[in-house]
């Protein structure tokens, strides 16, 4: 049963971090805009998933980790929103359908497996997020977006180090 939820998390994570391919014509489609939109949705996901973890995890250390991930994502998203405003990039105000799906997966994960599910899925999510960030650092040209990417990579590395203490 756990493997079914882990597979669902992998699928959701991959979809969450894929750049948006459909956008209104008025939206900028450059790499920096795509990165900021993806980072924003990733932050919305991390905030929601972290809050779910605070309520559902049985291990107090995992609950604290969920709270930390959510708080770090709130701070990162403030910077993402500010950069998007300065670059005239429109961000969705609500979580997209992929983020909503990931929230449903977290909510429906079995209680007995939740802590392990959180650690495993977060390890994958952070690894994929790091790839998205590195793409921005390689391809982006807007200083504001690149600064956020560098800051995000620092947070990802810290989170991965903590996840490593749980065997991931």
C-alpha positions as CSV (number, residue, x, y, z in Angstrom):
1,X,0.0,0.0,0.0
2,X,2.8,2.4,0.9
3,X,4.4,1.8,-2.6
4,X,1.1,2.9,-4.2
5,X,1.2,6.2,-2.3
6,X,4.9,6.7,-3.1
7,X,4.2,6.1,-6.8
8,X,1.4,8.7,-6.6
9,X,3.8,11.1,-4.9
10,X,6.4,10.6,-7.6
11,X,3.8,11.3,-10.3
12,X,2.5,14.4,-8.6
13,X,6.0,15.6,-7.9
14,X,7.0,15.2,-11.5
15,X,3.9,17.0,-12.8
16,X,4.3,19.7,-10.2
17,X,7.8,20.6,-11.2
18,X,7.2,20.4,-15.0
19,X,7.1,23.9,-16.5
20,X,3.7,25.1,-17.4
21,X,3.0,24.5,-21.1
22,X,-0.3,26.2,-21.4
23,X,-0.6,29.9,-20.5
24,X,-2.6,32.8,-21.7
25,X,-1.1,34.7,-24.6
26,X,-0.4,37.7,-22.3
27,X,2.0,35.8,-20.1
28,X,5.7,35.9,-20.7
29,X,7.1,32.5,-21.7
30,X,10.7,33.1,-21.0
31,X,12.8,30.8,-18.7
32,X,12.7,33.3,-15.8
33,X,8.9,33.6,-15.9
34,X,8.5,29.8,-16.1
35,X,10.9,29.4,-13.2
36,X,9.0,31.9,-11.0
37,X,5.7,30.4,-11.9
38,X,7.0,26.9,-11.1
39,X,8.7,28.1,-7.9
40,X,5.5,29.8,-6.8
41,X,3.4,26.6,-7.3
42,X,6.1,24.6,-5.6
43,X,6.0,26.9,-2.6
44,X,2.2,26.7,-2.4
45,X,2.6,22.9,-2.4
46,X,5.3,22.9,0.3
47,X,3.3,25.2,2.5
48,X,0.2,23.0,2.2
49,X,2.1,19.7,2.5
50,X,4.1,21.0,5.5
51,X,0.9,22.0,7.3
52,X,-0.7,18.6,6.6
53,X,2.5,17.0,8.0
54,X,2.2,19.0,11.2
55,X,-1.2,17.5,11.8
56,X,-0.6,14.0,10.5
57,X,2.9,12.9,11.4
58,X,3.4,10.7,14.4
59,X,7.0,11.5,15.0
60,X,7.5,15.0,16.6
61,X,10.7,15.5,14.6
62,X,8.7,14.9,11.3
63,X,6.0,17.4,12.5
64,X,8.7,20.0,13.2
65,X,10.2,19.3,9.8
66,X,6.8,19.8,8.1
67,X,6.5,23.1,10.0
68,X,10.0,24.2,8.9
69,X,9.4,23.3,5.3
70,X,6.2,25.3,5.3
71,X,7.8,28.3,7.0
72,X,10.8,28.3,4.6
73,X,8.4,28.1,1.6
74,X,6.4,31.1,2.9
75,X,9.6,33.1,3.1
76,X,10.7,32.0,-0.4
77,X,7.3,32.7,-1.9
78,X,7.4,36.3,-0.6
79,X,10.6,36.7,-2.6
80,X,9.1,35.0,-5.6
81,X,6.0,37.2,-5.6
82,X,8.2,40.3,-5.2
83,X,10.4,39.3,-8.2
84,X,7.4,38.5,-10.3
85,X,5.8,41.9,-9.6
86,X,9.1,43.7,-10.5
87,X,9.4,41.7,-13.7
88,X,5.6,42.1,-14.6
89,X,5.1,38.3,-14.5
90,X,1.6,37.1,-13.6
91,X,1.4,34.3,-11.0
92,X,-1.6,32.2,-10.2
93,X,-3.2,33.2,-6.9
94,X,-4.4,29.7,-6.1
95,X,-2.7,26.3,-6.2
96,X,-3.0,24.7,-9.6
97,X,-4.7,21.3,-10.2
98,X,-1.4,19.5,-9.7
99,X,-0.8,21.0,-6.4
100,X,-4.3,20.3,-5.4
101,X,-3.7,16.6,-6.4
102,X,-0.6,16.4,-4.3
103,X,-2.5,17.8,-1.3
104,X,-5.1,15.1,-1.8
105,X,-2.4,12.4,-1.9
106,X,-0.9,13.6,1.4
107,X,-4.4,13.8,3.0
108,X,-5.2,10.2,1.9
109,X,-1.9,8.6,2.8
110,X,-2.4,5.9,5.5
111,X,-1.6,7.1,9.0
112,X,0.7,4.1,9.7
113,X,2.9,5.0,6.7
114,X,2.6,8.8,6.8
115,X,6.0,9.6,8.3
116,X,7.9,7.4,5.9
117,X,5.8,8.7,3.0
118,X,6.6,12.3,3.9
119,X,10.3,11.7,4.1
120,X,10.5,9.7,0.8
121,X,8.2,12.0,-1.1
122,X,10.0,15.1,0.2
123,X,13.4,13.7,-0.8
124,X,12.2,13.2,-4.4
125,X,10.5,16.6,-4.4
126,X,13.6,18.4,-3.3
127,X,15.8,16.5,-5.8
128,X,13.5,17.5,-8.6
129,X,13.2,21.1,-7.4
130,X,17.0,21.3,-7.3
131,X,17.0,20.3,-11.0
132,X,14.5,23.1,-11.8
133,X,16.6,25.6,-9.9
134,X,19.8,24.6,-11.7
135,X,18.1,25.1,-15.0
136,X,17.2,28.6,-14.0
137,X,20.7,29.3,-12.9
138,X,22.0,28.0,-16.2
139,X,19.4,29.5,-18.5
140,X,17.9,32.5,-16.7
141,X,19.0,36.0,-17.4
142,X,17.0,38.1,-14.9
143,X,19.0,38.9,-11.9
144,X,16.0,38.9,-9.5
145,X,15.0,35.4,-10.6
146,X,18.5,34.1,-10.4
147,X,18.9,35.4,-6.9
148,X,15.7,33.6,-5.9
149,X,17.0,30.4,-7.6
150,X,20.3,30.6,-5.6
151,X,18.4,31.3,-2.3
152,X,16.1,28.4,-3.1
153,X,19.0,26.0,-3.8
154,X,20.5,26.9,-0.4
155,X,17.2,26.0,1.3
156,X,16.9,22.8,-0.7
157,X,20.4,21.7,0.3
158,X,19.6,22.4,4.0
159,X,16.3,20.4,3.7
160,X,18.0,17.5,2.0
161,X,20.6,17.4,4.7
162,X,17.9,17.1,7.4
163,X,16.0,14.5,5.3
164,X,19.3,12.5,5.2
165,X,19.1,12.0,8.9
166,X,15.8,10.1,8.3
167,X,17.5,7.8,5.8
168,X,16.8,9.7,2.6
